[in-house]
Amino acid sequence: MKKLLFLLPLAIMTFSCSQKEKVDTILTNATIYSVDKDFSKANAAAINDGKFVAVGEKKEILQKFSSNNTKDLQEKYVYPGFIDPHCHFHGYSLNLRKVDLVGTQSLDEIVDRLKDYNEEYDPEWILGRGWDQNDWEKKEFPHKKALDEVFPDKPVYLTRIDGHAAYVNSAALEQAGMTKAKEVEGGKIMQQAGEPTGILIDNAMGVVSEHIPPPTEKEEIDAILQGQENCFEVGLTMVADAGLSYSPVHLMDSLQKEGELEMNIYAMLSPTKENIDVFVKQGTYKTDKMHIQSIKLFADGALGSRGACLLEPYSDDPENYGIIVTDKDSLQHFSELAYENNYQVNTHAIGDSANRLMLNIYGDLLNGENDRRWRIEHAQIIHPDDFELFSKHSIIPAVNTTHATSDMYWAEDRIGEERIENAYAYKKLLEENGWLPNGSDFPVENINPLYGFYAGVARKDLEGYPEGGFQKKDALTRKEALKSMTIWAAKSCFEENQRGSIEKNKEADFVVTDQDLMNVKEDNIPETQVLETYIHGEKVYEK
């Protein structure tokens, strides 16, 4: 009898354990921000077959589930995997083999970096990206003669930080057969006395760039995989790659199917004939990791290079209104084609004229409330009369909060004190649409999504400037900022049922950080470290 009484609790315990559901992973002792409809918090979760099967309190999770892999997160913080809803992942990856010119303070510094790079690698072309004349003491476009003196025979092609201008030398111009300036539709070749100065704006860039030798397939694959690692390090689990031709889409899709590329990708297609025939006219393309349902258009250029198209002239260049880089008929045609094939349209529009143009083209086709989720990329300067068109036609303002804190030093010089009041107006745009995605536009900005979170909340640069925040009236709350890079970012890519929040039956894409983004001191937000990144329940990065 005593023996039976001794064995009874053991039998009960064994029976109890056998009733628990076996799962791959259990997370415990964390602050988990689910970012569900109630923005609820939990301290434990269960994961099986790459999906969350339960999220709740530790006691309840451990009573119901068992696992050979129970992770004690030691009071760290868990968020849905960060999503960048507007970036240039493929381009960023290829840029890793170019000279990094971000943060250069002068033309002399650029030349020094180019000389060091050339000495180490001796490339056929010297390629670089990231210069910004607005960061220099003399805030003017440079002249090719500075490059010609050092590289008289080797072509040099340097892309501006925003991707809407290039600085080249005479050797590069000669490769393109451009010894004299000419007219380029949707672009501009800067000139002096009829001779190119070496600055190419928007569509004029292609006149030279088409002569640059492409990377080998191995070089391209190596770059993509390195780009992926860099993204994992900052907690990115999905990227929307804005403006891709067929070849990189096909390559990245193949790498995903082979298991080499783990990153989830929403590919925005450039409207090439091949993309339209292979994808758009065939409908949505979707695998576990690749989603294709949109085309990317360009209405105008960028504000920094004075290519953004404005309703009134530039305040610091009174004869310049900017550039419409794609003619209206083509913008209309591709929008109609997308509408007919149930594809999303995502159009780059910076200036108030370009935004008005696209809001009207969209509005004529969408004609009121809808769930097409057509997007205006950047939505940077809006005329006061046009804000209501976002809500009227359910148009998504897909913003980039770090653009505000990068441009704030000189933006008012470009457009004046009246127009600046309706520029970078993220809170106002949020109120119009009810939700908005926030991307980085990397490599235009840093790939770290937490910098965008900080810029949206604090409206400051990484040095904490300005003290009160730039146009703080349009700051986002922390909850809004987190949603804009998780669930709202997913929704802008038709992915909200698969990812963007930590909920039952969603992909177990999540990030572990050392600080609580919802409560840490505001100016300490950028110091937050990503400790671990998971995709489909598998760890892809650990600090």
VEXTOR-35323 format. One record per residue (C-alpha): residue number from 0; residue in three letters; x, y, z. Coordinates in Angstrom, 2 decimals. Example, Ala and Ser with C-alpha at 12.3 -4.5 7.8 and 13.67 -1.06 7.14 Angstrom:
residues 2
> num:residu:east:north:up
> 0:ALA:12.30:-4.50:7.80
> 1:SER:13.67:-1.06:7.14
***
This chain:
residues 543
> num:residu:east:north:up
> 0:MET:0.00:0.00:0.00
> 1:LYS:2.81:2.44:0.92
> 2:LYS:4.53:1.61:-2.37
> 3:LEU:1.34:2.33:-4.29
> 4:LEU:0.89:5.66:-2.50
> 5:PHE:4.48:6.59:-3.38
> 6:LEU:4.03:5.75:-7.05
> 7:LEU:0.69:7.53:-7.43
> 8:PRO:2.07:11.15:-7.66
> 9:LEU:4.72:9.96:-10.10
> 10:ALA:2.06:8.33:-12.25
> 11:ILE:-0.04:11.49:-12.17
> 12:MET:2.99:13.58:-13.15
> 13:THR:3.87:11.21:-15.99
> 14:PHE:0.27:11.20:-17.23
> 15:SER:0.15:15.00:-16.99
> 16:CYS:3.35:15.42:-19.02
> 17:SER:2.12:13.00:-21.65
> 18:GLN:-0.94:15.22:-22.14
> 19:LYS:1.19:18.26:-22.94
> 20:GLU:1.57:19.25:-26.55
> 21:LYS:5.12:18.81:-27.75
> 22:VAL:6.52:21.88:-29.56
> 23:ASP:9.85:22.85:-31.06
> 24:THR:10.55:25.87:-28.85
> 25:ILE:9.18:27.57:-25.76
> 26:LEU:10.15:31.15:-24.90
> 27:THR:9.94:32.20:-21.26
> 28:ASN:10.80:35.13:-18.98
> 29:ALA:10.56:37.85:-21.63
> 30:THR:8.51:40.95:-22.18
> 31:ILE:6.79:40.10:-25.44
> 32:TYR:5.13:42.89:-27.37
> 33:SER:2.67:41.02:-29.55
> 34:VAL:1.58:44.11:-31.59
> 35:ASP:-1.82:42.45:-31.99
> 36:LYS:-5.04:44.48:-32.24
> 37:ASP:-4.95:45.13:-28.47
> 38:PHE:-1.19:45.72:-28.39
> 39:SER:-1.09:43.12:-25.64
> 40:LYS:1.99:41.92:-23.74
> 41:ALA:2.98:38.41:-22.65
> 42:ASN:5.97:36.72:-21.05
> 43:ALA:6.01:33.36:-22.84
> 44:ALA:5.25:31.78:-26.22
> 45:ALA:5.28:28.37:-27.88
> 46:ILE:6.58:27.76:-31.41
> 47:ASN:6.12:24.73:-33.64
> 48:ASP:6.89:24.16:-37.33
> 49:GLY:8.05:27.74:-37.64
> 50:LYS:4.84:29.31:-36.36
> 51:PHE:3.58:30.63:-33.06
> 52:VAL:1.09:28.19:-31.57
> 53:ALA:0.42:30.11:-28.34
> 54:VAL:1.34:33.42:-26.71
> 55:GLY:0.54:34.14:-23.07
> 56:GLU:1.65:33.79:-19.48
> 57:LYS:4.51:31.47:-18.58
> 58:LYS:2.49:29.32:-16.20
> 59:GLU:-0.21:28.65:-18.80
> 60:ILE:2.29:27.97:-21.59
> 61:LEU:4.28:25.49:-19.49
> 62:GLN:1.12:23.73:-18.32
> 63:LYS:0.00:23.15:-21.90
> 64:PHE:3.27:22.65:-23.82
> 65:SER:6.57:20.84:-23.45
> 66:SER:9.77:21.18:-25.46
> 67:ASN:13.37:20.04:-25.57
> 68:ASN:14.26:23.65:-26.33
> 69:THR:12.95:25.98:-23.64
> 70:LYS:14.66:29.35:-23.91
> 71:ASP:14.89:31.50:-20.80
> 72:LEU:15.23:35.02:-22.23
> 73:GLN:16.22:36.45:-18.86
> 74:GLU:13.91:39.43:-18.86
> 75:LYS:14.85:40.61:-22.35
> 76:TYR:12.38:42.17:-24.83
> 77:VAL:10.73:40.47:-27.79
> 78:TYR:9.08:42.12:-30.79
> 79:PRO:7.73:40.90:-34.11
> 80:GLY:10.51:40.69:-36.69
> 81:PHE:11.21:44.16:-38.05
> 82:ILE:10.03:44.81:-41.59
> 83:ASP:11.42:47.45:-43.93
> 84:PRO:8.52:48.24:-46.28
> 85:HIS:10.66:50.39:-48.60
> 86:CYS:14.34:49.76:-49.22
> 87:HIS:16.72:48.65:-51.95
> 88:PHE:18.06:45.38:-50.59
> 89:HIS:19.58:44.12:-53.83
> 90:GLY:21.14:47.49:-54.62
> 91:TYR:22.43:47.87:-51.06
> 92:SER:24.05:44.45:-51.27
> 93:LEU:25.82:45.28:-54.53
> 94:ASN:26.94:48.60:-53.03
> 95:LEU:28.93:46.65:-50.46
> 96:ARG:31.59:46.19:-53.15
> 97:LYS:31.71:49.95:-53.85
> 98:VAL:33.49:52.82:-52.12
> 99:ASP:31.42:53.97:-49.14
> 100:LEU:31.12:57.76:-49.33
> 101:VAL:28.46:58.21:-46.65
> 102:GLY:29.41:60.95:-44.22
> 103:THR:32.19:62.47:-46.32
> 104:GLN:32.63:66.10:-45.38
> 105:SER:34.44:67.38:-48.47
> 106:LEU:35.44:66.61:-52.02
> 107:ASP:39.02:66.07:-50.85
> 108:GLU:37.85:63.34:-48.48
> 109:ILE:36.02:61.63:-51.34
> 110:VAL:39.12:61.69:-53.53
> 111:ASP:41.23:60.24:-50.70
> 112:ARG:38.81:57.33:-50.25
> 113:LEU:38.82:56.67:-54.00
> 114:LYS:42.62:56.63:-54.12
> 115:ASP:42.81:54.14:-51.23
> 116:TYR:40.20:51.89:-52.86
> 117:ASN:41.91:52.02:-56.24
> 118:GLU:45.27:51.17:-54.70
> 119:GLU:43.84:48.14:-52.90
> 120:TYR:41.57:46.70:-55.62
> 121:ASP:42.60:48.31:-58.96
> 122:PRO:39.07:47.87:-60.44
> 123:GLU:38.13:48.43:-64.08
> 124:TRP:35.67:51.13:-62.93
> 125:ILE:35.78:52.93:-59.59
> 126:LEU:32.24:52.86:-58.20
> 127:GLY:31.02:54.60:-55.06
> 128:ARG:27.88:55.75:-53.32
> 129:GLY:26.80:58.04:-50.52
> 130:TRP:28.16:61.57:-51.17
> 131:ASP:25.98:64.53:-50.27
> 132:GLN:27.11:68.05:-51.13
> 133:ASN:24.77:69.39:-48.44
> 134:ASP:27.21:67.99:-45.85
> 135:TRP:30.09:70.01:-47.25
> 136:GLU:31.19:73.50:-46.28
> 137:LYS:30.69:74.56:-49.91
> 138:LYS:27.23:73.13:-50.61
> 139:GLU:27.54:73.01:-54.39
> 140:PHE:27.71:70.15:-56.88
> 141:PRO:31.33:69.18:-57.59
> 142:HIS:33.04:69.40:-61.00
> 143:LYS:34.60:66.49:-62.87
> 144:LYS:38.01:68.17:-62.99
> 145:ALA:38.69:67.10:-59.38
> 146:LEU:38.30:63.46:-60.44
> 147:ASP:40.10:63.94:-63.76
> 148:GLU:43.25:65.14:-62.02
> 149:VAL:43.58:61.87:-60.09
> 150:PHE:41.93:59.43:-62.52
> 151:PRO:42.49:60.75:-66.05
> 152:ASP:42.06:57.35:-67.73
> 153:LYS:40.00:55.18:-65.35
> 154:PRO:36.21:55.78:-65.34
> 155:VAL:34.69:56.88:-62.02
> 156:TYR:30.96:56.73:-61.24
> 157:LEU:29.77:57.95:-57.82
> 158:THR:26.10:57.82:-56.90
> 159:ARG:24.68:60.51:-54.63
> 160:ILE:23.21:59.44:-51.26
> 161:ASP:19.62:59.63:-52.57
> 162:GLY:20.34:57.61:-55.73
> 163:HIS:19.03:60.45:-57.91
> 164:ALA:22.32:61.97:-59.07
> 165:ALA:25.77:60.77:-60.09
> 166:TYR:29.19:62.39:-60.12
> 167:VAL:31.44:61.08:-62.90
> 168:ASN:34.77:61.91:-64.52
> 169:SER:35.67:62.55:-68.15
> 170:ALA:36.77:58.94:-68.70
> 171:ALA:33.29:57.73:-67.72
> 172:LEU:31.66:60.30:-70.00
> 173:GLU:33.91:59.21:-72.87
> 174:GLN:32.91:55.57:-72.32
> 175:ALA:29.32:56.72:-72.87
> 176:GLY:30.25:58.82:-75.90
> 177:MET:29.16:61.97:-74.07
> 178:THR:31.67:64.67:-74.86
> 179:LYS:28.99:67.35:-75.09
> 180:ALA:25.90:67.94:-72.97
> 181:LYS:22.56:66.89:-74.44
> 182:GLU:18.90:66.81:-73.50
> 183:VAL:17.67:63.74:-71.61
> 184:GLU:13.95:63.28:-70.99
> 185:GLY:13.26:63.05:-67.27
> 186:GLY:16.84:63.95:-66.43
> 187:LYS:19.48:66.62:-66.63
> 188:ILE:23.14:66.75:-67.61
> 189:MET:24.69:69.66:-65.71
> 190:GLN:26.87:71.76:-67.99
> 191:GLN:29.13:74.77:-68.30
> 192:ALA:29.64:76.35:-71.74
> 193:GLY:28.01:73.29:-73.35
> 194:GLU:30.38:70.85:-71.66
> 195:PRO:29.21:68.29:-69.07
> 196:THR:30.36:69.16:-65.55
> 197:GLY:30.23:65.53:-64.43
> 198:ILE:26.89:65.78:-62.58
> 199:LEU:24.03:63.67:-63.94
> 200:ILE:20.51:64.04:-62.53
> 201:ASP:17.89:61.24:-62.54
> 202:ASN:17.39:59.70:-66.01
> 203:ALA:20.67:61.18:-67.24
> 204:MET:22.49:58.79:-64.91
> 205:GLY:21.57:55.85:-67.12
> 206:VAL:23.44:57.32:-70.09
> 207:VAL:26.68:56.43:-68.30
> 208:SER:25.65:53.67:-65.88
> 209:GLU:24.57:51.34:-68.70
> 210:HIS:28.25:51.09:-69.67
> 211:ILE:29.39:49.84:-66.23
> 212:PRO:30.35:46.14:-66.40
> 213:PRO:27.90:44.03:-64.36
> 214:PRO:29.16:41.86:-61.49
> 215:THR:29.65:38.16:-62.06
> 216:GLU:26.92:35.87:-60.72
> 217:LYS:29.21:34.74:-57.89
> 218:GLU:29.97:38.34:-56.94
> 219:GLU:26.26:39.12:-56.96
> 220:ILE:25.35:36.09:-54.83
> 221:ASP:28.13:36.79:-52.33
> 222:ALA:26.94:40.40:-52.05
> 223:ILE:23.30:39.39:-51.52
> 224:LEU:24.21:36.93:-48.75
> 225:GLN:26.38:39.55:-47.03
> 226:GLY:23.54:42.06:-47.31
> 227:GLN:21.25:39.50:-45.67
> 228:GLU:23.64:39.05:-42.75
> 229:ASN:23.81:42.80:-42.23
> 230:CYS:20.02:42.99:-42.17
> 231:PHE:19.69:40.16:-39.66
> 232:GLU:22.14:41.98:-37.40
> 233:VAL:19.69:44.89:-37.06
> 234:GLY:16.60:42.69:-36.66
> 235:LEU:15.17:42.80:-40.17
> 236:THR:13.23:39.67:-41.12
> 237:MET:11.46:41.01:-44.22
> 238:VAL:12.30:43.67:-46.77
> 239:ALA:10.27:45.28:-49.55
> 240:ASP:12.77:45.80:-52.36
> 241:ALA:11.62:48.83:-54.33
> 242:GLY:12.19:48.62:-58.07
> 243:LEU:13.65:45.36:-59.38
> 244:SER:14.25:44.10:-62.90
> 245:TYR:13.57:40.44:-63.71
> 246:SER:17.14:39.15:-63.26
> 247:PRO:17.64:39.97:-59.55
> 248:VAL:14.11:38.79:-58.72
> 249:HIS:14.79:35.47:-60.42
> 250:LEU:18.18:35.12:-58.72
> 251:MET:16.88:35.90:-55.23
> 252:ASP:13.87:33.60:-55.72
> 253:SER:16.27:30.81:-56.73
> 254:LEU:18.52:31.43:-53.72
> 255:GLN:15.49:31.28:-51.43
> 256:LYS:14.35:27.98:-52.93
> 257:GLU:17.85:26.57:-52.50
> 258:GLY:17.80:27.57:-48.81
> 259:GLU:20.68:30.04:-49.09
> 260:LEU:18.61:33.22:-48.81
> 261:GLU:16.43:33.19:-45.68
> 262:MET:15.23:36.80:-45.91
> 263:ASN:11.54:37.30:-46.69
> 264:ILE:11.20:39.60:-49.72
> 265:TYR:8.31:41.63:-51.11
> 266:ALA:9.55:42.53:-54.58
> 267:MET:8.30:45.73:-56.19
> 268:LEU:8.81:45.28:-59.92
> 269:SER:10.20:47.84:-62.31
> 270:PRO:7.65:48.08:-65.16
> 271:THR:9.82:46.35:-67.78
> 272:LYS:8.23:44.31:-70.56
> 273:GLU:9.76:41.13:-69.14
> 274:ASN:8.37:41.78:-65.65
> 275:ILE:4.94:42.62:-67.03
> 276:ASP:4.80:39.49:-69.21
> 277:VAL:6.30:37.07:-66.67
> 278:PHE:4.67:38.42:-63.50
> 279:VAL:2.04:41.16:-63.77
> 280:LYS:-0.11:39.55:-66.47
> 281:GLN:0.15:36.17:-64.70
> 282:GLY:-1.15:37.46:-61.36
> 283:THR:0.30:37.35:-57.87
> 284:TYR:3.45:35.28:-57.39
> 285:LYS:3.95:33.94:-53.88
> 286:THR:6.21:31.39:-52.23
> 287:ASP:7.10:30.93:-48.56
> 288:LYS:9.63:33.77:-48.82
> 289:MET:8.97:35.72:-52.05
> 290:HIS:5.85:37.81:-52.68
> 291:ILE:5.30:39.71:-55.94
> 292:GLN:2.15:41.80:-56.29
> 293:SER:3.30:45.34:-57.07
> 294:ILE:5.06:47.61:-59.53
> 295:LYS:7.30:50.53:-58.63
> 296:LEU:7.00:53.80:-60.54
> 297:PHE:8.91:57.07:-60.33
> 298:ALA:7.13:60.39:-60.61
> 299:ASP:10.00:62.77:-59.81
> 300:GLY:13.53:63.06:-58.44
> 301:ALA:14.85:63.95:-54.99
> 302:LEU:14.84:67.17:-52.98
> 303:GLY:18.57:67.12:-52.20
> 304:SER:19.49:67.21:-55.89
> 305:ARG:16.61:69.61:-56.68
> 306:GLY:14.90:67.00:-58.83
> 307:ALA:11.72:66.78:-56.72
> 308:CYS:8.91:68.31:-58.78
> 309:LEU:7.26:71.32:-57.11
> 310:LEU:4.13:73.34:-57.83
> 311:GLU:6.12:76.54:-57.24
> 312:PRO:9.86:77.06:-57.90
> 313:TYR:12.62:76.14:-55.48
> 314:SER:13.17:78.85:-52.91
> 315:ASP:16.94:78.59:-53.43
> 316:ASP:16.76:78.13:-57.23
> 317:PRO:13.90:80.36:-58.49
> 318:GLU:13.95:79.13:-62.09
> 319:ASN:13.81:75.45:-61.16
> 320:TYR:10.59:73.46:-60.56
> 321:GLY:12.27:70.04:-60.49
> 322:ILE:11.73:67.08:-62.82
> 323:ILE:8.93:64.67:-63.70
> 324:VAL:11.09:61.66:-64.55
> 325:THR:8.33:59.51:-66.09
> 326:ASP:5.88:61.12:-68.48
> 327:LYS:2.27:61.34:-67.37
> 328:ASP:0.98:59.04:-70.13
> 329:SER:3.33:56.26:-68.99
> 330:LEU:2.39:56.73:-65.34
> 331:GLN:-1.27:56.52:-66.35
> 332:HIS:-0.67:53.48:-68.59
> 333:PHE:1.19:51.45:-65.96
> 334:SER:-1.36:52.35:-63.30
> 335:GLU:-4.18:51.14:-65.53
> 336:LEU:-2.26:47.95:-66.34
> 337:ALA:-1.75:47.26:-62.64
> 338:TYR:-5.40:47.94:-61.88
> 339:GLU:-6.53:45.49:-64.57
> 340:ASN:-4.25:42.78:-63.17
> 341:ASN:-4.99:43.46:-59.48
> 342:TYR:-1.45:44.64:-58.83
> 343:GLN:-0.46:47.27:-56.31
> 344:VAL:1.14:50.51:-57.57
> 345:ASN:3.89:52.09:-55.46
> 346:THR:5.10:55.42:-56.82
> 347:HIS:8.06:57.51:-55.70
> 348:ALA:6.77:61.07:-55.21
> 349:ILE:8.73:63.71:-53.29
> 350:GLY:7.54:67.15:-54.43
> 351:ASP:4.01:68.52:-53.99
> 352:SER:3.50:68.60:-57.78
> 353:ALA:4.52:64.94:-58.17
> 354:ASN:2.34:63.93:-55.22
> 355:ARG:-0.65:65.76:-56.65
> 356:LEU:-0.10:64.13:-60.05
> 357:MET:-0.06:60.62:-58.58
> 358:LEU:-2.89:61.20:-56.12
> 359:ASN:-5.06:62.27:-59.06
> 360:ILE:-4.00:59.38:-61.32
> 361:TYR:-4.65:56.95:-58.47
> 362:GLY:-7.92:58.66:-57.54
> 363:ASP:-9.33:58.44:-61.08
> 364:LEU:-8.79:54.67:-61.04
> 365:LEU:-9.51:53.82:-57.41
> 366:ASN:-12.47:56.19:-57.19
> 367:GLY:-13.09:56.11:-53.45
> 368:GLU:-12.70:53.63:-50.61
> 369:ASN:-10.99:50.36:-51.59
> 370:ASP:-8.48:47.73:-50.45
> 371:ARG:-6.05:47.93:-53.37
> 372:ARG:-3.41:49.39:-51.01
> 373:TRP:-1.80:51.61:-53.62
> 374:ARG:1.07:53.53:-52.10
> 375:ILE:2.77:56.88:-52.46
> 376:GLU:6.41:56.22:-51.62
> 377:HIS:7.93:58.98:-49.45
> 378:ALA:4.91:61.36:-49.67
> 379:GLN:7.39:64.00:-48.63
> 380:ILE:5.88:67.40:-49.55
> 381:ILE:2.09:67.62:-49.80
> 382:HIS:0.02:70.65:-50.76
> 383:PRO:-2.48:71.41:-47.95
> 384:ASP:-5.39:70.84:-50.35
> 385:ASP:-4.21:67.31:-51.20
> 386:PHE:-3.93:65.56:-47.83
> 387:GLU:-7.60:64.54:-47.94
> 388:LEU:-7.02:62.56:-51.14
> 389:PHE:-5.19:59.88:-49.16
> 390:SER:-8.25:59.06:-47.09
> 391:LYS:-10.72:59.68:-49.92
> 392:HIS:-9.16:56.98:-52.11
> 393:SER:-7.58:54.73:-49.42
> 394:ILE:-4.07:55.61:-50.63
> 395:ILE:-1.21:54.58:-48.33
> 396:PRO:1.48:57.14:-47.48
> 397:ALA:4.59:54.94:-47.28
> 398:VAL:6.96:57.22:-45.37
> 399:ASN:10.61:57.27:-44.31
> 400:THR:11.05:59.01:-40.98
> 401:THR:14.84:59.25:-41.25
> 402:HIS:14.43:61.39:-44.38
> 403:ALA:13.04:64.14:-42.16
> 404:THR:16.03:64.09:-39.84
> 405:SER:18.51:63.84:-42.73
> 406:ASP:16.95:66.71:-44.70
> 407:MET:16.01:69.04:-41.83
> 408:TYR:19.29:71.01:-41.98
> 409:TRP:18.64:72.33:-45.51
> 410:ALA:15.05:71.41:-46.51
> 411:GLU:13.64:74.82:-45.60
> 412:ASP:16.26:76.44:-47.83
> 413:ARG:14.89:74.40:-50.72
> 414:ILE:11.17:74.99:-50.22
> 415:GLY:10.75:77.91:-47.79
> 416:GLU:9.04:78.29:-44.42
> 417:GLU:5.47:77.98:-45.74
> 418:ARG:5.86:74.71:-47.64
> 419:ILE:8.05:73.11:-44.97
> 420:GLU:5.01:73.09:-42.65
> 421:ASN:3.42:70.43:-44.88
> 422:ALA:6.57:68.45:-45.48
> 423:TYR:7.55:65.26:-43.60
> 424:ALA:4.07:65.47:-42.06
> 425:TYR:3.90:61.87:-40.87
> 426:LYS:1.37:62.37:-38.08
> 427:LYS:-0.97:64.23:-40.41
> 428:LEU:-0.64:61.50:-43.03
> 429:LEU:-1.29:58.85:-40.38
> 430:GLU:-4.47:60.65:-39.35
> 431:GLU:-5.63:60.72:-42.97
> 432:ASN:-5.08:57.04:-43.70
> 433:GLY:-5.41:55.55:-40.21
> 434:TRP:-2.14:53.60:-40.57
> 435:LEU:1.17:53.98:-42.35
> 436:PRO:4.31:51.94:-43.06
> 437:ASN:7.74:53.35:-42.28
> 438:GLY:10.77:52.20:-44.28
> 439:SER:14.38:53.32:-44.32
> 440:ASP:14.95:53.55:-48.10
> 441:PHE:18.39:52.05:-47.44
> 442:PRO:21.06:52.54:-48.75
> 443:VAL:19.81:56.14:-48.91
> 444:GLU:19.63:55.89:-45.11
> 445:ASN:21.13:53.47:-42.59
> 446:ILE:19.68:49.95:-42.63
> 447:ASN:18.94:49.97:-38.87
> 448:PRO:15.14:50.18:-38.42
> 449:LEU:15.58:51.41:-34.84
> 450:TYR:16.99:54.65:-36.25
> 451:GLY:13.70:55.09:-38.10
> 452:PHE:11.80:54.31:-34.90
> 453:TYR:13.79:57.00:-33.10
> 454:ALA:13.43:59.55:-35.91
> 455:GLY:9.67:58.99:-35.96
> 456:VAL:9.29:59.41:-32.19
> 457:ALA:11.92:62.03:-31.36
> 458:ARG:12.29:63.81:-34.73
> 459:LYS:16.01:64.13:-33.94
> 460:ASP:19.24:62.98:-35.53
> 461:LEU:21.53:60.49:-33.78
> 462:GLU:23.32:63.34:-32.01
> 463:GLY:20.02:64.36:-30.35
> 464:TYR:19.61:67.46:-32.53
> 465:PRO:17.51:69.57:-32.42
> 466:GLU:16.76:69.58:-28.72
> 467:GLY:12.99:69.90:-29.07
> 468:GLY:12.71:67.79:-32.22
> 469:PHE:12.18:68.88:-35.83
> 470:GLN:8.52:69.86:-36.40
> 471:LYS:7.58:67.75:-33.39
> 472:LYS:3.87:68.18:-34.18
> 473:ASP:4.30:65.36:-36.70
> 474:ALA:6.08:62.93:-34.37
> 475:LEU:4.66:59.43:-33.93
> 476:THR:3.95:57.75:-30.60
> 477:ARG:6.11:54.77:-29.74
> 478:LYS:3.20:52.44:-30.35
> 479:GLU:2.61:53.96:-33.80
> 480:ALA:6.31:53.84:-34.60
> 481:LEU:6.53:50.14:-33.68
> 482:LYS:3.42:49.31:-35.69
> 483:SER:4.82:51.17:-38.69
> 484:MET:7.77:48.76:-38.86
> 485:THR:5.86:45.59:-37.99
> 486:ILE:2.13:45.05:-38.54
> 487:TRP:1.47:48.16:-40.67
> 488:ALA:4.58:47.44:-42.73
> 489:ALA:3.29:43.89:-43.28
> 490:LYS:-0.15:45.19:-44.20
> 491:SER:1.31:47.52:-46.81
> 492:CYS:2.72:44.39:-48.51
> 493:PHE:-0.42:42.18:-48.10
> 494:GLU:1.46:40.12:-45.50
> 495:GLU:-0.45:40.94:-42.31
> 496:ASN:-1.99:37.46:-42.10
> 497:GLN:1.45:35.82:-42.18
> 498:ARG:3.67:38.16:-40.13
> 499:GLY:3.94:41.56:-38.46
> 500:SER:2.67:40.50:-35.04
> 501:ILE:3.28:37.72:-32.52
> 502:GLU:0.04:35.74:-32.65
> 503:LYS:-1.13:32.16:-32.98
> 504:ASN:-0.62:30.69:-36.48
> 505:LYS:1.67:33.50:-37.64
> 506:GLU:5.26:33.04:-38.75
> 507:ALA:7.67:32.90:-35.82
> 508:ASP:9.70:35.86:-37.06
> 509:PHE:10.85:37.81:-34.02
> 510:VAL:13.62:39.91:-32.52
> 511:VAL:15.14:39.98:-29.03
> 512:THR:16.56:43.29:-27.76
> 513:ASP:18.38:44.41:-24.63
> 514:GLN:16.21:47.51:-24.01
> 515:ASP:12.48:48.16:-23.86
> 516:LEU:11.66:50.36:-26.84
> 517:MET:8.38:51.35:-25.24
> 518:ASN:9.93:52.69:-22.05
> 519:VAL:13.64:53.39:-22.44
> 520:LYS:14.67:57.04:-22.26
> 521:GLU:13.95:58.62:-25.64
> 522:ASP:17.50:59.61:-26.53
> 523:ASN:18.76:56.12:-25.60
> 524:ILE:16.57:54.42:-28.21
> 525:PRO:19.31:54.32:-30.91
> 526:GLU:21.65:52.51:-28.49
> 527:THR:19.26:49.53:-28.34
> 528:GLN:21.02:46.31:-29.35
> 529:VAL:19.45:43.46:-31.27
> 530:LEU:20.58:40.33:-29.41
> 531:GLU:18.90:37.66:-31.55
> 532:THR:16.90:37.50:-34.77
> 533:TYR:14.63:34.59:-35.76
> 534:ILE:12.92:33.68:-39.02
> 535:HIS:10.40:30.83:-39.15
> 536:GLY:11.41:29.91:-35.61
> 537:GLU:15.08:29.47:-36.55
> 538:LYS:17.83:31.71:-35.18
> 539:VAL:19.52:33.57:-38.02
> 540:TYR:21.55:36.00:-35.89
> 541:GLU:22.98:36.14:-32.38
> 542:LYS:25.06:39.02:-31.07
***
